[in-house]
Amino acid sequence: MSPLVKVIVPCYGYAHLLERCADSVLRQRGVEVRVMIVDDCSPDHSGDVAGRIMRRDDRVEYRRHERNLGLIATANEGLQWAEDSDYVVLLSADDMLLPGALERATRTMASRPWVGMVYGRAPYFQSGRQLPRVGGTWRGTRVWPGVAWIRRRCRAGHNCISSPEVVVRTAVQRQVGGYDAACRHASDLNMWLRIAAVSDVAYVRGAAQALYRVDGDGMLRGMLSGADGPVVDLRERRAAFERFFAVAGDRPADVSRLRATVTRVLARQALWQASRAYDRGDVGRAGAPPVDDLVAFALETYPGARRLREWWGLRLRERIGSGRSLWFAPFLATGAAHRLRSYASGLRRRLSGV
């Protein structure tokens, strides 16, 4: 029998995108799918669109909240509905699965019972523009021991997953529980860490698994677009890691070392963003990143922040002055090296998923 995949589609104000999202699930081959559209009290005609979808396909269900509960409560409601499935997917109504995504992920987990989560590439797209070409063939699957995957995330300090490309084994999802409301906007990163603590993680190489919409009308995207966005992003990521460490117990065994690693990484990122504000001459300008808040974040996050090379680089930039630091040749070299590392990290994520 084909595996049963239940797909939760939270929807708030995405009536114009909902049908395309649902169709991307219903057209999946090699699996049995069920879809639950959870309308979080949308102000538009999402209910009418959902009704049209249900009339033509009985694999779709629909629920509407009487008041807005937020994404985390909506997602956790969907996870309860999906508990009798083999695999579960959380797919925002403005994102899409790509053909073959569910079959690739479920085949991977069927042949590797120790894998609890599969993800792959999720190219970005914008509404009103042509969808990106996502050619490529499945070139196998990279399996990461869960602890090794967690260590990679701690060394990077970033989430390497957009979200719609993830398929989770439902038994593992039940084991780790629902999304943590205390993480607010980084609850997905926290979830992936918790899953990796109890299972291995696999990455589909070659073929893309989903499309991720990046328009700025979402709550998180809007929140991160302002001047305070860099600080908010850092705080949210820190909270996701802290909440994970709080419940991790002895899995992985080196929790203390990993906590020290990620706090150091986040402090370095904050100080580097403050330094870049000096390089660009943005310090003191309206709408510029708040340098003082970035420095305060670094100091409160990592006790040894004043010993980091980024700290001394920032202090020197302050003495040189905003907009003048790029006259100093070593800072030009530092910026170039940082861009090269970022490019290498992006290439590595594309090839291996981390």
N, C-alpha and C positions, 0 to 999 in steps of 0.2 A: 504494500500500500504506500501511496505517496505520503510524505510527512505533512503534518498539519502545522501551518504557520499562521498565527493570528497577528494581524497588523492593526495597531492602535493609531488612529489619525486624530490628534487634537486639532481643533479648528476654532479660530477666533478672527472673524472678519475676513476670511479668505474664500468667500463664495466664488469669486472669479477664477480661483485656482484649484478648488476642491475636486472638480470632476477629473481634471488631468492627473491629479495625484492618485485618486482612486483607481482610474484606468491603468496607471502604471503598476498597480498591485494586481488587479484582476486579470491582467494579461500575462502574468508570470506562468512559466511552464515548469513541469516536473515536480510541482508541489500542490497541495490542497490549501487554499487560502480562505481566510475569513477576515472581514474588515469591520472594525467598530469605529464609526465617526463620532467623536465626543465634542459636541458643540458647547463651548464654554461661554454661553450667553452672548453669541455674536450679535452685533448691531445691524448686520446686513441680512441678506436672504440665503444664508448658508443652509437653513433648514429646507428651503424649497429645492435647492440643488441636491441635497442629500436624499430627499424624497424621490427625485427623478432617478438618481442612481439606484436606489433600492427597488424601484418598480421594474427596472430592467435587469437586476441581478440580485438573486435572493441570498447571495453570500455576504451581503452588506447589512449592518445594523446601524442604528442611529440613536443617540441620546442627546438631550439638550439640558443644560443646567439652568435653573431658574435665576441664578446670580453667578457672576464671574468668580471662579474659584482659583484661577491661576494655573499655570502649566504643570507644576509639580503635582498638585492634587488631581488634576485631570489625567496626567500620565499614570499615577498610582491607581486611579480608578480603572483605567484600561488594563493595567497589569493584573488586577484581580479578575477581570473578565477573561484574560488569556491564560489563566492557570491550568486549564485542561488541554493546552496545546503542546506540541513538541518543541516549537520554537516561537519566539516573539520578536516583533519589530515595533519600534516607536518612530512614526513617520509624520513629521509636521505636514499640514495641509498645503503648504507652499513648496514642498520638496517633492522629489520623484524617485522611484526605483527605476533602474535600467534593466532591459531584458536579460534574463538569465541570472539576475542577482541572487534570488532566493534559492535557485537550484544549486548554484556554485557554493553558497554558504552552507546549505543543509547537507550537501554531499560531503563537504569537508568535515562537518561535525559527525556525520554518520560513520565515517571511516576512522575518526579519531575521537573516541568517547571522552577523552580527557580534555578536549577543547570546549570551552564554555561560551566563547564569543568569536565571531568572525566579522571582519570589516575589510574595506578596500578603498580605492580612490573614490572621491566624490567631487567631481569638477563643479565649479561655481557657475551660476548663471544669473541674469537679471531679467525681471519682467519687462515685456515689451521688446526684448531683443531676441534674435535668433538663438535657439538652444545650441550649446557647443557641440562640436563633433567629438564623439567619444569612441572612436575606433580602438581596436586593440583586441587581442585574443587572450584567453586565460592561459597564463604561463606557469601554472602551479600555485601552490600556497605555502607561504612562510609561516611556520609555527614557532611561536615564542613561549618558552616556559613563563608562567605567570609572574614569577618573582623577577625574572630578567626583564620582562616588559615594564614592571613597576620601577625597577632601577633606572631604566631608560627615561621614563617620564620624570623621575626625580632629578635626573641629571639635566633634563631639558627645561623643566618647570612649566611646560606648555602642554595643552591638550592637542594630540595629533589627529583627533577624530572630529568630524563635523557633526555627525549623529545619524543622518538617514541611512548611512551605509552599514549600520551595525545590525547583525542578527544574533540573538542570544538564545542559548539553550534554556528552555523554560525551567527545567529542574534546577539549573544554576541560578536563574533569576529568583526563584522561590527561596533558595538558600541565602542569598544576600539581601533580599527584601526590596522595598521600593526606593524611590528617589528621596534623598535627604533634603527636607525643606530648609534646614539650617544653611545649606550651601547656596541657596537662592539661585544665582545665574550660572554657577559652575557645577550644578548637580550632575551633569552628564560626566564630567571628568571624574568626580567622586565615584560615580557608579562604575566606570570602567576600571578604576583602581580596585574597588571592592570585588569585582568579578575576577580580575587577574590574581587576587589574593587566594582564590579557591579553585582556579582552573587555569589552563593554558589559553593563549590567545592566538588566533590565526589571521593572516593577512592575505587577501586574494591579489595575486600579482598579475599585471597586464590589463585585464578587463576592468573598467570602472564599474562600481556597484550602484551608484546613485548620483543624482544631481542636487546641489544645495543652492538655494536661492539666497543672494546676498544683498537684496535691496534693503534700504535703511528704515523701513517702516516697522520692523520688529522691535520689541521692548529692549532686548539686550543690545541689539545693534545701535538703536538710538541712544541708549545709555552710554555706550562706549565711544560715541562720536564727538562728544563735547570735550572741553578743555580738561575736565577731570577724568576723562576716559582712561588714560594710562594708569592712573592710581586705582580707579575702580576695578579695572581688569586685574591688576596685581593683587588687590585685596581679595577678589573673588577666587582667584586661583589659590592663594594662600589658604583660604577657608576650606576649599575642596580637599587640599592635602591634609590640613589639620584635622578635619573631621574623619578622614580615612585613617590617619594614625591613631585617633582616639578609639576606634573600634577594631583596629587590625589585630590586636593581641600580639601573638608571636608569629604571625604570618604577614610579611616575611620576618625571618629571625633577626635581621639587622635593622629593625625599625629606627633605633636611635641614630644610627649612622645615616640612614636615608632621610630622616627629618633634618639633620644637620646639612646634608647635601642640598636639599630643595630650598631651605631657608637661605643658604648662601647664594644659590643660583638666583632666587627672586630678588635678593638685595642687590646683586650685581646688575640685574636687568633694570632695576629702578635707578641706580646710579648712572648706568649707561644712558638711559633716556634723559636724565637730567643733564648729562654731558652733551648730548645731541642738541638739547635746547640752546646751550651756549654756542655750539658750533654753528647753528643756523641763525643765531642772533635773535632768538625768540624770547629770551628772558625779559619779563616785564611787559610783553605785548599782550593785548587783549586776545583771548582765545588760545593762548599758548599753554603748554603743559605746566602745571604748578611745580616748579623745581623744589620749593621748600617741602611740599607734601611728599614728593618722591624721595627726598633725602630722609624725611621723618619715617617713611615706610621702611626704608632700608635699615635704619637704626633700630626700629622696634621689632623688625623681623629677624635680624641676624646680629647677635651681640658683637661679633668681630667685624662689623661693617667698616670700621675705621682702618682696618688692616688690609682691606681689599685694594687691588691696584686701581679699580674704578673710582675709589674714594680719592686717591691721590691725583688721579687724572682730573676729577671734577674740581678739586681744590686749586689745581694749577690753572684750569680754565677760568675759574672765578677771578684769579689774580690778573690774567691776561685781559679778560673782559668779554662780554657777550658779542658774538659776531667777529671776533678777532682771532679766535683759537685756531682756525684753519690756516692762518698764516704760519703756524708752527708746524714744521714738516713732520715731526713724529705723530702729531694728531691726524694728519692726512693718512699716514701709514696705518694708524690704528683703525680709522674708519674703513679703509680698504680691506683690512684683514677681517673686520667684523662682517662686512658685506660678503666676503668670500666664504666665511663660516656659515652665514645664513643660507647662501646658495647651496653649499654642500649639504647642510641639514635638510633643505627642501628636496634635494635629489635623493638623499638617503630615505626620507619618508616615502617618496614616490616608489622606490624600489623595494623597500623592506617594511614600510608601514610605521616605523618609529623614528 
